[in-house]
Structure formats: structure tokens, C-alpha cells
Amino acid sequence: MPKTTLFNREEVLENALNIFWVKGFHGTSMQDLVDATGLNRSSIYNSFTDKFNLYLETLKFYQSQQTRHTRKIMLDSSTAFSVIRHLFQSGLTKKESKDPKGCYLVNCATELSAESLPAKSLLITNKDSMLTLLSDLVIQAQTEGDIDAKKDASGLALFLFSSIQGLRLTSLIESDPKKLSQLVDTILESL
């Protein structure tokens, strides 16, 4: 008879995500995960196979949260250009919290993309999804007259993706919200 899962999977992923986010994959021990999730080691292994698979699950969980956040931005915005601006500004809003940890996916890219094919594959899938979204937004903003229609939408999408990633890294070491906001303005003015 199979064992019944007696915990809230989403809550466990959230708690594991938070400890990985603070300590990174390599800095997080199994004891850290036991303490953070409230599960014993055997439950973690039975439910997630190992620490790395739990980490991948937290990346997917974070990615789904970010997708929901992006959809909300799109629903709340009146133009495609304002969606693009909000995507940048939302990264700054998180930076202004008392415990800035950066973007979880960017942190993964800097820690694991060179050594882990599964992590790199997930990051590439995320990049491709973001490029599709950003390209669509650029095309719509070009139609709305907010971005020069002569510019290549896919090239601008890659520029925006790279700029968002760079802004998230920069915000880890630049604490002045005014400077970061000026950086966003400079990026968007170049469109």
C-alpha cells in the first residue's frame, strides 16, 4: 500500500525555496531543509528523491509564481509599454524590502547553470518563455506607437530580457532606489 502524503506540498516548497534562496543550493544542508520544512529526512527523500530534485521543484514553483505575477501586471496595465515598465519596476519593489535576496532564477543561473544541465535546461525554458512574452509586448508597443516600429522586436526582447537579468544582479549590490530607477529609465528610453 503506497504511503499517503500528509503535508501541504506547496507550503513545503515555499519553505524550502526560502532557505535555498538565502543560502543557495550548495550552502543549504539537509538539516536546513528539515528545519525549514518541518519534514524529516526520509519524508524529503520519499517525496522529492533528493536535495537537488527538491531544489528543481522550488525553481518550478517560483517560476509559476512569477508567471502569475506577470499575468496580474498585464491585466492591471493599459499599454504594452506600461507592462514592460512594470516588469522592471517589480524587481525594484522587491529590492526595497529589508531582506533583499535577488531573483531566485538569476541566483540559480549564477550558481548552477555552468554545472547542472537540468538547472540550465529549466533556465533556458524560462528565458525562451520570457523572450516570447517580451517580443509580443514589443510588437504591441510598436503598434501602439510607444516603441519605434523599425526596430527588430526579437532583438529588443533579448535586450529587455538581458537588462532585467542585469538589473536584478545590480540591485543586489546597489542599494539606492533612485539610482536603480534611473537605470530603468535609461533602459526604457533606449527603446
Residue, then its C-alpha position, 0 to 999 in steps of 0.5 A: m500500500p503506497k504511503t499517503t502524503l500528509f503535508n501541504r506540498e506547496e507550503v513545503l516548497e515555499n519553505a524550502l525555496n526560502i532557505f535555498w534562496v538565502k543560502g543557495f543550493h550548495g550552502t543549504s544542508m539537509q538539516d536546513l531543509v528539515d528545519a525549514t520544512g518541518l519534514n524529516r529526512s526520509s519524508i524529503y527523500n520519499s517525496f522529492t528523491d533528493k536535495f537537488n530534485l527538491y531544489l528543481e521543484t522550488l525553481k518550478f514553483y517560483q517560476s509559476q509564481q512569477t508567471r502569475h505575477t506577470r499575468k496580474i501586471m498585464l491585466d492591471s496595465s493599459t499599454a504594452f509599454s506600461v507592462i514592460r515598465h512594470l516588469f522592471q519596476s517589480g524587481l525594484t519593489k522587491k529590492e526595497s524590502k529589508d531582506p533583499k535576496g535577488c531573483y531566485l532564477v538569476n541566483c540559480a543561473t549564477e550558481l548552477s547553470a555552468e554545472s547542472l544541465p537540468a538547472k540550465s535546461l529549466l533556465i533556458t525554458n524560462k528565458d525562451s518563455m520570457l523572450t516570447l512574452l517580451s517580443d509580443l509586448v514589443i510588437q504591441a508597443q510598436t503598434e501602439g506607437d510607444i516603441d519605434a516600429k523599425k526596430d527588430a522586436s526579437g532583438l529588443a526582447l533579448f535586450l529587455f530580457s538581458s537588462i532585467q537579468g542585469l538589473r536584478l544582479t545590480s540591485l543586489i549590490e546597489s542599494d539606492p532606489k533612485k539610482l536603480s530607477q534611473l537605470v530603468d529609465t535609461i533602459l526604457e528610453s533606449l527603446 
